[in-house]
Amino acid sequence: MLPAIQREFVWSRDKITRLFDSLMRGYPIGSFLMWHVHEGNAGRFAFYDFMRDYHERDNAHCAPTGPLGNRAITAILDGQQRLTALNIGLCGSFTAKLPRLWANNPLAYPKKVLYLNLLHRGHDDDLGVEYDFRFLTRRKPRRVPMAATPTGTACRTCGSWRPPGTSSARCSDTESRTTTPPAMC
């Protein structure tokens, strides 16, 4: 829970991806300060829920929790930006307006989720990041060029891909030609 004294979520996509890069590299990301509100006192204060799906136009503010009753709660006093960024990256989405599109265009705000490019070679780039985290729209997998992937065998029935020299435990109908495995963009 977030107390009403906290500012709104203000981190950009780049800042979120840098946080995940820092975590993957084992860098410290700071500490968190929690406020334990005892039973019966929570009703004296206003609290908000953590954001999960950020939308620049339609959901840029945290929603109020409403009445909490007499239960004890733990609120975040320091670390809200980092915890919200982790929540968005692991469980939610980040939707921002694309440049050069009108705000009333339904295509101007594509919903994007966080992906990690597993094929990225780990080296620092100009931004100082080693891991290639990106917010991307969900798309169907596509085949990558044959030179970019190892060859293998595709099943005619289910489409599953197997490396060369392996047999199918699920299907008996395999193609004799070599194909490339499906890959995510």
C-alpha positions as CSV (number, residue, x, y, z in Angstrom):
1,M,0.0,0.0,0.0
2,L,1.1,3.5,-0.6
3,P,0.3,6.4,1.7
4,A,-1.3,9.5,0.2
5,I,1.9,11.4,0.9
6,Q,3.7,9.5,-1.9
7,R,4.1,11.2,-5.3
8,E,2.7,9.6,-8.5
9,F,4.7,7.0,-10.4
10,V,7.0,9.0,-12.7
11,W,9.6,6.5,-14.1
12,S,10.1,6.1,-17.8
13,R,10.5,2.8,-19.7
14,D,14.2,3.4,-19.9
15,K,14.5,3.8,-16.1
16,I,12.5,0.6,-15.5
17,T,14.7,-1.4,-17.9
18,R,17.8,0.0,-16.2
19,L,16.5,-1.2,-12.9
20,F,16.1,-4.7,-14.2
21,D,19.6,-4.6,-15.7
22,S,21.0,-3.6,-12.3
23,L,19.2,-6.5,-10.7
24,M,20.5,-9.0,-13.2
25,R,24.0,-7.7,-12.7
26,G,23.8,-8.0,-9.0
27,Y,24.0,-4.3,-8.3
28,P,22.4,-2.9,-5.2
29,I,19.1,-1.0,-5.8
30,G,18.8,0.7,-2.5
31,S,16.7,0.0,0.6
32,F,13.0,0.3,1.3
33,L,11.4,2.0,4.2
34,M,8.1,0.5,5.4
35,W,5.5,1.9,7.8
36,H,3.6,-0.6,9.8
37,V,0.2,0.9,10.6
38,H,-1.4,-0.9,13.6
39,E,-4.9,-2.2,13.7
40,G,-7.5,0.5,14.0
41,N,-5.2,3.3,12.8
42,A,-5.3,2.6,9.0
43,G,-8.7,4.3,8.7
44,R,-7.2,7.6,9.8
45,F,-5.1,7.8,6.7
46,A,-5.6,7.6,2.9
47,F,-3.8,4.8,1.0
48,Y,-3.4,3.8,-2.6
49,D,-2.8,0.5,-4.4
50,F,0.4,-0.2,-6.3
51,M,0.1,0.3,-10.1
52,R,0.3,-2.7,-12.2
53,D,-0.7,-1.6,-15.7
54,Y,0.6,1.9,-16.4
55,H,-1.2,3.8,-19.1
56,E,0.0,7.4,-19.9
57,R,-3.5,8.6,-20.7
58,D,-6.0,6.3,-19.0
59,N,-4.2,4.9,-15.9
60,A,-1.4,7.3,-14.8
61,H,-2.5,7.5,-11.2
62,C,-2.7,4.9,-8.4
63,A,-6.2,3.9,-7.4
64,P,-7.3,4.6,-3.8
65,T,-7.7,1.5,-1.7
66,G,-11.0,2.5,-0.2
67,P,-12.0,1.7,3.4
68,L,-9.4,-0.6,5.1
69,G,-11.3,-1.4,8.2
70,N,-9.5,-2.3,11.4
71,R,-6.7,-4.4,9.9
72,A,-3.0,-3.7,10.2
73,I,-1.2,-2.8,7.0
74,T,2.3,-2.1,5.8
75,A,2.8,1.0,3.6
76,I,5.8,2.0,1.6
77,L,7.5,5.3,2.6
78,D,10.7,5.0,0.5
79,G,11.1,2.8,-2.6
80,Q,7.7,3.2,-4.2
81,Q,9.1,4.1,-7.6
82,R,11.3,0.9,-7.6
83,L,8.6,-1.4,-6.3
84,T,6.1,0.0,-8.8
85,A,8.6,-0.5,-11.6
86,L,9.2,-4.1,-10.5
87,N,5.4,-4.7,-10.4
88,I,5.0,-3.2,-13.9
89,G,7.9,-5.2,-15.3
90,L,7.1,-8.5,-13.8
91,C,3.3,-8.5,-13.7
92,G,2.0,-5.6,-15.7
93,S,2.4,-3.4,-18.7
94,F,3.6,0.1,-19.7
95,T,1.5,2.0,-22.2
96,A,2.8,5.3,-23.6
97,K,1.7,7.4,-26.6
98,L,3.6,6.8,-29.8
99,P,5.1,9.9,-31.4
100,R,3.4,11.4,-34.5
101,L,0.0,9.9,-33.7
102,W,-3.1,11.8,-32.5
103,A,-4.0,11.1,-28.9
104,N,-7.5,10.1,-29.9
105,N,-6.2,7.5,-32.3
106,P,-6.7,4.0,-30.8
107,L,-3.4,2.9,-32.2
108,A,-1.5,5.7,-30.4
109,Y,-1.3,3.8,-27.1
110,P,0.0,0.2,-27.7
111,K,0.2,-1.9,-24.5
112,K,3.7,-3.2,-24.0
113,V,5.2,-5.7,-21.6
114,L,8.8,-6.3,-20.6
115,Y,10.9,-8.8,-22.5
116,L,14.5,-9.9,-22.1
117,N,16.4,-10.6,-25.3
118,L,18.2,-13.9,-24.4
119,L,20.3,-13.8,-27.5
120,H,21.9,-10.4,-26.7
121,R,25.6,-10.5,-26.1
122,G,26.3,-9.2,-22.6
123,H,28.3,-6.0,-23.0
124,D,27.8,-2.4,-21.9
125,D,26.3,-0.2,-24.5
126,D,26.1,3.6,-24.5
127,L,23.5,3.6,-21.8
128,G,25.6,1.5,-19.5
129,V,23.3,-1.5,-19.6
130,E,24.4,-5.1,-20.2
131,Y,21.1,-6.9,-20.5
132,D,18.7,-6.1,-23.3
133,F,15.3,-5.5,-21.6
134,R,12.6,-3.9,-23.7
135,F,9.0,-3.1,-23.5
136,L,7.4,-4.6,-26.6
137,T,3.9,-5.3,-27.8
138,R,2.8,-8.9,-27.6
139,R,3.2,-10.5,-31.1
140,K,2.9,-13.9,-32.6
141,P,6.3,-15.7,-32.8
142,R,7.9,-15.4,-36.2
143,R,10.5,-17.4,-38.0
144,V,14.0,-15.9,-38.1
145,P,16.3,-16.2,-41.1
146,M,17.9,-19.6,-41.5
147,A,21.5,-18.2,-41.1
148,A,20.6,-16.9,-37.7
149,T,19.5,-20.2,-36.1
150,P,20.5,-23.8,-36.0
151,T,18.7,-26.3,-38.2
152,G,16.4,-29.0,-37.1
153,T,13.3,-31.0,-37.9
154,A,9.7,-29.8,-37.8
155,C,6.7,-32.1,-37.0
156,R,4.0,-31.9,-39.7
157,T,1.2,-32.6,-37.2
158,C,2.0,-30.2,-34.3
159,G,4.7,-27.9,-35.7
160,S,7.1,-28.5,-32.8
161,W,10.8,-28.1,-33.6
162,R,13.5,-30.6,-32.6
163,P,17.3,-30.3,-33.0
164,P,19.0,-32.5,-35.5
165,G,19.4,-36.1,-34.5
166,T,16.5,-36.2,-32.0
167,S,13.4,-38.2,-32.4
168,S,9.9,-37.2,-31.6
169,A,8.3,-38.6,-28.4
170,R,5.0,-36.8,-29.1
171,C,4.5,-37.2,-32.8
172,S,5.5,-39.8,-35.4
173,D,5.1,-37.6,-38.5
174,T,8.2,-35.5,-39.1
175,E,9.4,-33.7,-42.2
176,S,12.6,-34.8,-43.8
177,R,13.6,-31.3,-44.8
178,T,15.5,-29.1,-42.4
179,T,13.8,-26.0,-41.0
180,T,14.5,-23.2,-38.6
181,P,13.0,-23.2,-35.1
182,P,10.4,-20.6,-34.2
183,A,11.8,-17.6,-32.4
184,M,10.3,-14.7,-30.5
185,C,10.9,-11.2,-31.8
